[in-house]
Amino acid sequence: MSATTDRSSPSPPAPGPRRVLIVGGVAGGASCAARLRRLDEAAEIVVFERGPYVSFANCGLPYYVGNIITDESTLLVASRELFRQRFNVEVRTETEVTAIDRRARTIRVRDVPTGTSREERYDVLVLSPGAAPIRPPLPGVDLPGVFAVRTIPDTRQIRAWIAQRQARTAVVVGGGFIGLEMVENLVQRGLAVTVLEKLPQVMPPVDPEMAVPVTDHLAARGVRLRLGDGLAGIEAVAGGGLTVVAESGSRLPADLVILAIGVRPETALAKAAGLALGPCAGIVVDAQMRTADPYIWAVGDAVEVRDVVTGQETILPLAGPANRQGRVAAESIAGRATQFRGVQGTAVVGILGLTIATTGASEKGLRRAGVTGYAKVYLHPGHHAAYYPGARPIHLKLLFAVPDGRLLGAQAVGFEGVEKRIDVIATAIQFHGTVHDLAEAELCYAPQFGAAKDPINLAGMLAENVLSGDMPLADWAALDRTPALVLDVREPPDFSAGHIPEAVNLPLSELRTRYRELPQDRDVWLCCGVGQRAYYAIRFLAQHGYHACNLSGGYMTYKDLRAGGLIP
Ligand SMILES: Cc1cc2nc3c(=O)[nH]c(=O)nc-3n(C[C@H](O)[C@H](O)[C@H](O)COP(=O)(O)OP(=O)(O)OC[C@H]3O[C@@H](n4cnc5c(N)ncnc54)[C@H](O)[C@@H]3O)c2cc1C
């Protein structure tokens, strides 16, 4: 977005009886059309949609496969008739825009059923063509029984295939958001599912250690995982069925295959019209969602936007940003002062009862962006007060800038209350908040919902302790080479049940009487179950002349870091 944000933009076309044509009638396009009508009653607004439906709930598609949503019509958020009657917006479905003539300000449209083409004139053009599922050029990806999930007809075909073939096994290629939502729904349908993922982790937007609880949960629910192994091809089996061939040579039988290896911005139209694409291959727009052409705006999955945390350009195929961008484009077209703030990647997915959510930058994202001067804390608080029955842990990782405490990102995994915490942090990030804001946040509390010190408060307090020097952090990644004494302050039975190999045990309950046994010429790295007792020990030792640091998140984090390949 920054590539054109600062250019001196020509004034938008004057308000009045203009002809506004919109390419793509789902999240961004439909939002833009509806908002524009509310601002400009005089404009003629026409939406062109290649598919048979406008404004459908693509986010609900996996749940239609899983029979959670049983009535297909509920996926249709708004119909052509509703657009016409309520908004006086003309929607032309099964109409593909095939070319833009910027000089003549016309588009070429093709009637999909008949194949006939015609020209349409515009005063303003909005592009919201979305992103297409990636189909790698590998043998067999176009075989019957191999599906991607983007449209209602896609899901209709998957449902029909499952029913007609009485499918029992599926391979989902790709362990990202859409892949895992498909896993959940295929498991819900009773299929045995294998996930083939080229990376060594599922859920690529989060850091590897935060994906470990997801992997464990999937495995516990009977989902087979093949991580670190890519797709080499798909073969048809004589008599029916498919075999997925992995790069490792493994052969995975399947009655159906879902390709969910990511999406690519649909930019062919924009590119052919000479509109600039950015480094992430999305359409370049300014903060008003306008391209370098003063008569063309672009929104949604097809555009590049600024990441508010790293300041870098990115593409983020999510519905919330697409809807907001559609609204911003409409306001800009109507001549209002408006600005899209950028994105921070707030996202959530539910996987067979487990929730994983993220906002802002991940640690690997910060590294990729060359951001230094950050710290992180891990914590595993209950989702509500421990004394109230049913508390379950939320595994939370908070990233923040040092020394000012600005919030950079957070990731959380758990069964309940996960998205609520991430949403709070997401809002704080939007307001340029700091860890101090989290520590001070006044949040809902009753025993069944939270705690007097909510996980959000705790995360902020932990980070404050790091910034104030009350709780120096040890570097998990240096565990195998540190000269420090690694001290586990849990009680002996907990220690015996599992501990860091380098650790020696001195329980917190005995520390005050036995601390002189510790060498004073070495740092002491403290560990416990989740980090809390280690913190108490640090405060004691620091006041007795020791330099003590916390292995944040304790043994629980150690296991995830280890399984995530981040420590030896
Ligand atoms: C299965 C699935 C699940 C998802 N789940 C979530 C979720 O839980 N949360 C979330 O935030 N996001 C989710 N998303 C992503 C979200 O749906 C998209 O980010 C959002 O829809 C993007 O909006 P858009 O307007 O850019 O594109 P789209 O909504 O994809 O709309 C683009 C439309 O443009 C049409 N089109 C393209 N080219 C042309 C042309 N030349 N002429 C005419 N029409 C054209 C296409 O047919 C398409 O219907 C999901 C997506 C999928 C596929």
The ligand as an SDF file (V2000), in Angstrom:
LIG
                    3D

 53 58  0  0  0  0  0  0  0  0999 V2000
  -13.4450  -22.0140    2.3020 C   0  0  0  0  0  0  0  0  0  0  0  0
  -13.1080  -20.6520    2.7840 C   0  0  0  0  0  0  0  0  0  0  0  0
  -13.2080  -20.3570    4.1240 C   0  0  0  0  0  0  0  0  0  0  0  0
  -12.8770  -19.0840    4.5850 C   0  0  0  0  0  0  0  0  0  0  0  0
  -12.9940  -18.8240    5.9240 N   0  0  0  0  0  0  0  0  0  0  0  0
  -12.6950  -17.5890    6.3710 C   0  0  0  0  0  0  0  0  0  0  0  0
  -12.8640  -17.2670    7.7390 C   0  0  0  0  0  0  0  0  0  0  0  0
  -13.3130  -18.0990    8.5440 O   0  0  0  0  0  0  0  0  0  0  0  0
  -12.5100  -16.0270    8.1580 N   0  0  0  0  0  0  0  0  0  0  0  0
  -12.0230  -15.0770    7.2870 C   0  0  0  0  0  0  0  0  0  0  0  0
  -11.7400  -13.9510    7.7070 O   0  0  0  0  0  0  0  0  0  0  0  0
  -11.8700  -15.3560    5.9760 N   0  0  0  0  0  0  0  0  0  0  0  0
  -12.1900  -16.5750    5.5030 C   0  0  0  0  0  0  0  0  0  0  0  0
  -12.0610  -16.8490    4.1750 N   0  0  0  0  0  0  0  0  0  0  0  0
  -11.4960  -15.8120    3.2800 C   0  0  0  0  0  0  0  0  0  0  0  0
  -12.5590  -14.8260    2.8460 C   0  0  0  0  0  0  0  0  0  0  0  0
  -13.6470  -15.5200    2.3340 O   0  0  0  0  0  0  0  0  0  0  0  0
  -11.9490  -13.9040    1.7810 C   0  0  0  0  0  0  0  0  0  0  0  0
  -10.8700  -13.2260    2.3590 O   0  0  0  0  0  0  0  0  0  0  0  0
  -12.9390  -12.8870    1.2690 C   0  0  0  0  0  0  0  0  0  0  0  0
  -14.0660  -13.5020    0.7280 O   0  0  0  0  0  0  0  0  0  0  0  0
  -12.2660  -12.0240    0.1810 C   0  0  0  0  0  0  0  0  0  0  0  0
  -13.1890  -11.1520   -0.3880 O   0  0  0  0  0  0  0  0  0  0  0  0
  -12.9780  -10.6540   -1.8760 P   0  0  0  0  0  0  0  0  0  0  0  0
  -14.1350   -9.7730   -2.1950 O   0  0  0  0  0  0  0  0  0  0  0  0
  -11.6140  -10.1240   -2.0510 O   0  0  0  0  0  0  0  0  0  0  0  0
  -13.0310  -11.9730   -2.7450 O   0  0  0  0  0  0  0  0  0  0  0  0
  -14.1610  -13.0760   -2.8610 P   0  0  0  0  0  0  0  0  0  0  0  0
  -15.0600  -13.0350   -1.6790 O   0  0  0  0  0  0  0  0  0  0  0  0
  -13.4920  -14.3470   -3.1780 O   0  0  0  0  0  0  0  0  0  0  0  0
  -15.0060  -12.5940   -4.1060 O   0  0  0  0  0  0  0  0  0  0  0  0
  -14.4130  -12.4660   -5.3440 C   0  0  0  0  0  0  0  0  0  0  0  0
  -15.4510  -12.7710   -6.3980 C   0  0  0  0  0  0  0  0  0  0  0  0
  -15.0240  -12.2090   -7.6110 O   0  0  0  0  0  0  0  0  0  0  0  0
  -15.4410  -13.0340   -8.6600 C   0  0  0  0  0  0  0  0  0  0  0  0
  -14.6090  -12.7280   -9.8110 N   0  0  0  0  0  0  0  0  0  0  0  0
  -13.2560  -12.8990   -9.9340 C   0  0  0  0  0  0  0  0  0  0  0  0
  -12.8330  -12.4650  -11.1300 N   0  0  0  0  0  0  0  0  0  0  0  0
  -13.9230  -12.0260  -11.7860 C   0  0  0  0  0  0  0  0  0  0  0  0
  -14.1110  -11.4830  -13.0810 C   0  0  0  0  0  0  0  0  0  0  0  0
  -13.0900  -11.2940  -13.8950 N   0  0  0  0  0  0  0  0  0  0  0  0
  -15.3580  -11.1470  -13.4390 N   0  0  0  0  0  0  0  0  0  0  0  0
  -16.4150  -11.3170  -12.5990 C   0  0  0  0  0  0  0  0  0  0  0  0
  -16.2920  -11.8300  -11.3660 N   0  0  0  0  0  0  0  0  0  0  0  0
  -15.0500  -12.1840  -10.9620 C   0  0  0  0  0  0  0  0  0  0  0  0
  -15.2320  -14.4310   -8.1260 C   0  0  0  0  0  0  0  0  0  0  0  0
  -16.0800  -15.3430   -8.7950 O   0  0  0  0  0  0  0  0  0  0  0  0
  -15.5910  -14.2640   -6.6550 C   0  0  0  0  0  0  0  0  0  0  0  0
  -16.9140  -14.6940   -6.3910 O   0  0  0  0  0  0  0  0  0  0  0  0
  -12.4150  -18.1070    3.6780 C   0  0  0  0  0  0  0  0  0  0  0  0
  -12.3230  -18.3970    2.3200 C   0  0  0  0  0  0  0  0  0  0  0  0
  -12.6710  -19.6480    1.8730 C   0  0  0  0  0  0  0  0  0  0  0  0
  -12.5690  -19.9490    0.4100 C   0  0  0  0  0  0  0  0  0  0  0  0
  1  2  1  0
  2  3  1  0
  2 52  2  0
  3  4  2  0
  4  5  1  0
  4 50  1  0
  5  6  2  0
  6  7  1  0
  6 13  1  0
  7  8  2  0
  7  9  1  0
  9 10  1  0
 10 11  2  0
 10 12  1  0
 12 13  2  0
 13 14  1  0
 14 15  1  0
 14 50  1  0
 15 16  1  0
 16 17  1  0
 16 18  1  0
 18 19  1  0
 18 20  1  0
 20 21  1  0
 20 22  1  0
 22 23  1  0
 23 24  1  0
 24 25  2  0
 24 26  1  0
 24 27  1  0
 27 28  1  0
 28 29  2  0
 28 30  1  0
 28 31  1  0
 31 32  1  0
 32 33  1  0
 33 34  1  0
 33 48  1  0
 34 35  1  0
 35 36  1  0
 35 46  1  0
 36 37  1  0
 36 45  1  0
 37 38  2  0
 38 39  1  0
 39 40  1  0
 39 45  2  0
 40 41  1  0
 40 42  2  0
 42 43  1  0
 43 44  2  0
 44 45  1  0
 46 47  1  0
 46 48  1  0
 48 49  1  0
 50 51  2  0
 51 52  1  0
 52 53  1  0
M  END
$$$$
